[in-house]
Amino acid sequence: MLLLAAAVVPVSDRAQAAEPVRILAFGDSLTAGYGLPQEDGFVPQLQQALDKMGRRAQVINGGVSGDTTAGGVARLDWMLADRPDIVILELGANDALRGLPPEEARRNLETIIQRIKDTGAEILLAGMLAPRNMGEDYADAFDAIYPDLAAAHQLELYPFFLEGVATRPELNQGDGIHPTREGVAVIVEGIMPQLARLLDNAS
């Protein structure tokens, strides 16, 4: 009887059960892999790390160089058409570099978070820190955005996407902003514990 029951399970249901978890890396040049060969960027290295761990996951590159949180709002629906199960949200660095008001970045990120949550996808929020030359008041207001939103929406938070990489010349390209292949590897290793928790929940 058990064999018979298994035999009548629709093929589409079995195929759906075997589908990998879709992870959308939604961000700016740090996600897109600016200045690096295609295979050395964040998305390819994250995919390789997941493959080595035996995780059935497909990482989608939703990074656009130069994008701000406002740009993210504008293109989010198009990216969500891929129906991701998990979204790594990495936006805000360009807002800070341009000195855009922190309250606008907060509002845009909250809009993005709510739209993603409405789809049922889980979110890993990747935090960013403002350049210190923007002044203490600006930095305090901007830096607080990510922990505040993570707490309000009960999200997994990776506090600083460039943790262990920022200010280390050997891990950054000549512009001092974008990581090298080795720098990306540090980011992937650092973010993996939070991502693994979300993958466990999604599987």
N, C-alpha and C positions, 0 to 999 in steps of 0.2 A: 504493500500500500504506500509506503514511503517513497519507493521508486516511482510509482505511478503519479503521486502528487508532485514530485519534482519534475516529471516529464511534461506536465501540463502548465507549468509556470510560463507565461508569455515570454517569448524571446526578447521583446523590447524591455521588459522588466529586468531580466538578467543583464542585458547590456547596460541599462541605466545603473544598476548596482555596481558595475565594474568601472564606471566612469571615474576619472581622476577628479580630485577636488580642484576647482578652478580658483586660482589666486590672482587677483588683479593688483599689480603694483602701480598705484595711481599717484603720480608726482611730477616733479620737474626734471631738470638736467641730472640731478643726483640719481634719480630712478632710470632716466633714459640712457645713461652711460656716456655722457658728454666727454669727448676727447679720447675715448678708448676704442680699441678694436671691438667689434660686435660681441665677441665671445667673452670679453673681460668685464662687461658692464654688470650692474647689480642684478638684473633679471637673469641673464645666463648663469652667473655664479650661484645665485640662489637656486635655480633649477638644478644645477649640477649637485649642489649640497643635498637637496631633497632626494634626488635620484640615488645618491650614495647611501642615504639613510633608509632607502627602500620605501619612501613615502610616495604614494600614488597621487601626484599633484601636477598641475599644469600652471606655470606662471606666465601671466599675460603682461606685456610691457605697455603700461599706460602712462609713460613718462613723456613730457614735452618740455624741451629746454626753454628756459625763460618764463615758464608758466607761473602765474600767481594764484592765490586762492580764488580770486574773481574768475580767472581763466578756467580754473577747475570746476567752478559752478557751471560755467557756460557749456562745458563739454562732457559733463558727468553723465547725462542720460545716454549719450552715444556710447560711452565706455561701459555702462551698465547693461547695454544690450548683449554683452558677452555672458551675462548671467553668472557673475562670480559668486563663489561661496564665501570667500574671504577677500577683504580689501585691505591692503597695506596703504594707508593714507599718509603721504609724505609731501606736504605742501606748506608754503609759508616763508621759505628762505628768501625768495625774490621779493616778497612783500617787505621783509626786514631790510634787505640790501637797498631797496628803493626808498626806505623811510616812510612807507605807507602806514596809515593809522592802524595801530594794533586792534582797535575795536572793529575795524572793517574786516581784518583777517579773521578775528574771532567769529564774527557774524557769518562770513563766507564758509568757514570750516564747520560751523554748526549746521548750516544749510546742507552741506555735503554729507555730514554725518547722518542727519535725519533722513535724507533721501536714500542713503545706503541702507540704513536700518529698515526703512519701509520695504525694501526688497527681501529682507530676511537674511542678508549677508552679515557675517561677522566682520568686525573692524579691528585692525591693529593700527593704532595711531602712533605715528613716528614724530616725535617732537623736534623742535628746532629752537636754537638760541639766537637772539639778536646780536649783531656785531657790537662789541663794547663801545666802539666810537660813536654809536648813536645816542649815547648818554644814559645815565642811570635810570631816569624815569621811563624812558622808552624801553630799555632792556627789561626792566621789572614788569612793565605792562605786557610786553610781547611774550616773555618767557613763561608767564603765568597762564597763557592761553591753553597750552596742551594739557598740563595736569588738571586744570579746571574742567576742561571739556571731557577728559577721560573719567574724572570723578562723577560729573553730572550725568554722563551717558553710560557709565559702568563699562568702559572699554579697556582692552589691553593697551598699555602704554609703554612704548620704548622711548624713554625720556628725551634722548638726543640722538638723532639719526647718525651724526658724525662722531659719536662717542669713540674715543681712542684713536681718532684719525685727525680731527681738527687741530691745527697748530703744529702738526708733525710734518716737517718738510719732506721726509723720506716716504711719506704715505700720500702725498698730494702732488698733483700736476703743477706745472710752472705758475699757474695763476693763484696757487695757494688756497683754492676753494674746492676744486673737484678732485676726488680721490683717484689714485692710481689703481692698477689691478690689485696690488697688495692692500691698498686701503679699502677697496671694496670687499676683499676677503675678510678684513677685520669687521666691517659692518655686518656682513652675512653671518659670521660667527656670533656676533653680539645679539642680533635680533632673533636668532633661531629659537631660543627657549620660549619666548612669547608666541612665536608662530607655531611652534610644535603644540602648545596648549590648545590653540584654536583648531589645529588640524585634528587633534584628538577629539575635540567636541564635534567636528564636522564629519568624522568617519563613523 
